[in-house]
Amino acid sequence: MGANRLFAAALAVTLGSATAMAQAPKPGALETYKDWTIGCDNRNRCEAVALLPEGGDLPDIPLMIGIARAAGPDAQAEVWISREGKGQADVTLSVDGRKIASAIARDGEATIRGPQASALAIAMARGSTMEVRAGAKLYGRPSLAGAGAALRYMDARQGRAGTTTALIATGALGPTAVKPAPAAPAIRRALIPAGPAPAALWREELTALGKYTGCTDDMRSDQTPDLHRLSKTETLILVPCGSGAYNFSSVPVIATGVPGRRAFRFAAFDFKPGWSEEAGHPMLVNVGWTPEKSRLDSFAKGRGLGDCGGSEAYVWDGQRFRLIEAAAMGECRGAWHWITTWTARVVE
């Protein structure tokens, strides 16, 4: 009987580990086709974003444009534009000299939906040149090179190729041939209890924490660790561990025990954040903590302009930080809109 119990316990651990690995988040990858980048999240929502042509100069007021579509037979394409601006403007979008769509832009932002958006996306995929204007004022001329390939990728990823719902790879099959969008994972967050702020670290604890994280040289008087309550017995410590012109690194550590004799361990994540691979332990960049949401945010810029990089958002579930959002832009070519590559639903 004892051997059977040991076997059952070992089997449960093995199955539990396999389940945890199977459920580990896998944010979508990005693909670039000439002047367009596209990515999809775990729900097969895809978004294609125009880039500046290779070697092109950044305009004084750049215009971004993208095409987004959720998965599922009934989901329709959307085309959005974004440009610095104030007030309201009537915007027209033309391809190869022919007006295809119009919209009202508010503070430089506009989204086109419905049949007009589908017609515009198809025209962009097939066209050579595009202009976006507000009356006589030119908003921008987005490159269309690669737009067709990006939308063909979108059709294939969402299982639309060969159906009447596809934008590019159309066929005779009806909408029922398109699979519904996968369900978003549900992440149950742990509530952060109210209470006094954690006690400050003692000098001996600061020394031990610096050695444990390898961040002693970065823990200066103007860059001290931030302490945040996680539970009645646990404290989240964000340890400063390097800074540059626009990226500031922190190591997330969880402390337990009484002040002066606290024990430290690296915070656990279901998906490694930011620069963890290089560091060998969790490493957050430009971190932010929102206790009322049990939420930890991290984002790293690829360059100071912020037109490339990656971001992750997590919630604390009582044992580890669980990924709820991820976004990325791999090309540093004038696209400040990072593409969503992972989405989860937070429940309480």
N, C-alpha and C positions, 0 to 999 in steps of 0.2 A: 504493500500500500504506500509506504514511504517513497519507493522508487517511482511509482505512478504519479504521486503528487509532485515530485521533483521534475518529472518529464512534462507534466501538465504546466507547471510554472515556467519551465524553460520555453515551452511551446508558446505560451501566452506572451512572454517577453519578445520572442522572435516575431510573432505575428504583430505585436504592438509596434515593434521597430519597423517592420515592413510597411505597416499602415502609415506610420508617421512619415516614412520616406516617400511613400506613394502620394501623400498629401502635401509634400513640400512644394512651396510655390515655384513656378517656373515662368517668370515674366517672358513675354514674347520678344523675339529678336527683331531688329530693324533691317530693312532691305533698301538699297539705294539704286535707283535707275536714272542715270544721267543727272538731271536737276530736280529729281523728286525722291523723297524718302517716305517709306510706308512702314507701318507697324500695326500689330493687332494684339489685343489683350487676351486673357484666358477665356473671355466670353465671346471671342471672335469679333469684337467690335474693332474695326480697322480705320485708320486715318492716314491719308497721304498728304504730305506737306511739300510745297514748292521751296526750292533752295535758290540762292544766287548762283549763276553760272560760275564754273571754275575760273578763278582768276578775276572775276568781276568785282568792280568797286562797289562799296556799300553806298546806296543812295542817302542823301541828306535825311529824307523821311522814308524809310523802307516800308514796303507793303508786304504783308504775309497773306497767303491764301492756302486753304486746305480743303480736302474732300473727306468727309467722314460718313461711315455707315455702320449701323449695328447689324448683328447677325439675325437670321430668321426670315421667313418668307415675306413678311409684311413690312419689314424695315425699308425705309427710303433713304436715299442719299441726301446729304446736306453739304452745301458749299459755304465756307465762311471766309471773310476777309478781316484783316486787322491792320490798322495803321494809326499812328499818332494823330489825334485830332480832337476838336471840341465842337459841340453842338450837333446839329442834325443836317444830313446831306442826302440828296437823291443820287444814288450811284448806279451807273450802267456798266455792264460787263459784256465786252464784245470779243469775238474770236474770228480771226481772218477778216476783219472789217465788218462783220455782221453782228448786230446787237442780239444777244441771246437771253439775257436776264437783267433784271433791275431790282434794287432793294433800297431801303432807307437805312443809312448808316448813322448810328448814334455814338458820338465821341470816337469815331473811327472804326466802330465795330458793326458788322452786319452778318446775318446768316440767311441763306436762301434755302428754302425747303420745298418739298412737293415736286410736281412734274417739271417746274422751272429749273430746279436743282439738278434733276436727272438729265435734262436736255443740255444744261451747261456742262456737267461733268463729261458727257459723251462728246460734246463739241471740243472741250479741252483735250480729250484723249486723241481726237482725230485732227485737231488743228495745228497750225504752225506758229501763229502769233496771237497775243491777247493784250487787250487794254482794259484798264479799269479807270473810269472817269467819274467825277462829281461835277456835272454840268460840263463846262469847257475846261475844267481843271483836271489834269492827268494825275491820277492816284498812283499808277504804276503799270509796268509791263511785265508780269510774271512769265518766266520761262515755261514753255510747255514740253520741253525735251524730256522724255521719260514718263510723262503723265499717263500715256496709254499703257505702258508696261506696268506701272504701279497699280492702275485700276484693274488690269488683267490679273495681277497677283491678288488683289482684293476679291475679285470674283471667285478665284480658285480657293482661297483660304476660307471663304464663307460657304463653299459648296454650291455656288450659283452657276458655275460654268456649265453651259449646255441647257440653261433654263431661260425662261422669258424674263426673269428678274435680274439677270446679269446686265452690267453696264457695257461690257466689251465682248466677253465670250458668250454671246447669246446663243440660244438653241430652242428646240421645240418643246422641251419639258416644261410643265407648268410649275407654279409656286409650291405645290405640295411636295415637289422633289427636293426642296431646300429644307435642311434640318433646322430645328429651332436653336436659339442661342443656348449654350451651356449655362447651367445655374451658377450664380456667384457663390463662392465659399462663404459660409457664415462663421464669423469670428466672435466669440463671446468675450467681451472685455471685462476685466476686473475693475470695480469701482475703487477709486482712491479715497481712503478715509480722511475725514477732516481731523485736524489736530495741529499742534504746534510744529514749527519748522524743526527739522532734524538738528541735533546738537552739532556744533562746529567740530571739525576734525582737530584732534590734538596734534601737537608737533610730531610725536612719535608715529601717529597714524599717517600723517602726511609723508613722512619719510618712508614708511612701509608701503604706502600706496604708490609713491614714485618708483620704488624698486619693483613692485609687482607689475606695474604697467609699462615700465621703461620710459616714463615721461618726466623724470626728475628735472631735467634741464628746461622743460617747458612750463613747469609749475612755479612761475615767478609770482611776485607780490601782486602784479596787475592781472595775472591769469591764474586765479585759484579755482579749485574744483567747485562745481555747483552741486548742492545736495537737495534732493527732492524726496518727499515721503512717497513710498510705494504701498506700504501696509503698516500695521502696528509694529512689525518686527523687521521690516526691510526698508533700506534707503537706496535710492538710485543716485549714484555719484557720476557726474560727467567730468572726466579728468582732462584738462587741456593738454594737447599732445602735438603741437606743431601749428604754425600759421604761416600764411603767405599773403599775397596781395588781396586775394578774394576768396580763399578757402581756409577755414579754421577747423582743425581736427580735434576730436574728443574721443576718449575711450570710455565706454559705459561700463561701470562696475556696480555691483550690488553689495551693500554692506549689511551685516547682521551682528547683533551683540550689543553690549553696553558701550557708551562713549569711552574712549581711551583704550579699549580692548576689542574693537570691532574686527571681524573677519571679512575678507574681501573675496569676491569671485567675479569673473567676467559675466556680464549679462548674456543670457541665451537668446538666440534669434532663430526663427524657422527659415529665414533667408538672410544670408550675410549682407550687411549694409556696406555701402560706399567702398572704402579702401581696405576692407578686412583681409583680403587675400594677401596684399603686400605686407600688412602689419603682422599677420599671424594670429590675430585676435580681433574682436569686433572694433571697428573704427568708424565713427560717425563724422560727417562733415557739415559744418554750418548748422549744428543741431538745434532743435527747438523742442521744448517739452510743454504739453498742455494738459495739466492734471485733471481738469473737468472732463476731458475726453479720453484720459489714459493714453494719450497719443504722443509718439515720438517721431519727429520729422528730421530727415537728413537729405541734404542736396549738395552736389559738387559741380561747380562750373568747370567746363573744359577750357574756357578762357574768360577774361574779364568782361567781355561784352555779354556773356550769358546766353549766347546763341547755340550752345551745345553743353552737354553734361548729362547728369542723371539724378533722380531723386527717389527716395523711398519714404513711406509712412507706415508706422507700426502702431498696434495697440497692445497694451499689457494685459495678458489673460490670467495673471496670477502666478505663472511659472516662467513664461518667456514672452518676448515681443514677437507679435505675429504680423506679417506683412498684409496691409490692406490696400495700399496703392503703390504703384511704381510708374515712372515715366522716364523717357530718355530722348535725347537727340544726339546722334553720333556724328553728324556733319557740322563743322563750324562754318556755316555758310549762310548766315543771316536769318535763321529761323529760330525765333525766341519761343515758339510754341513747341513744348516737348510732348512727345506722343505717349499716351497712356499704354503701358504694357502689362499691367496687372490691376485687377479690381476685386475687392472682397467686400462683404456686407458685415457691418458691425451690429451685434445684438447685445442686449443686456439681460 
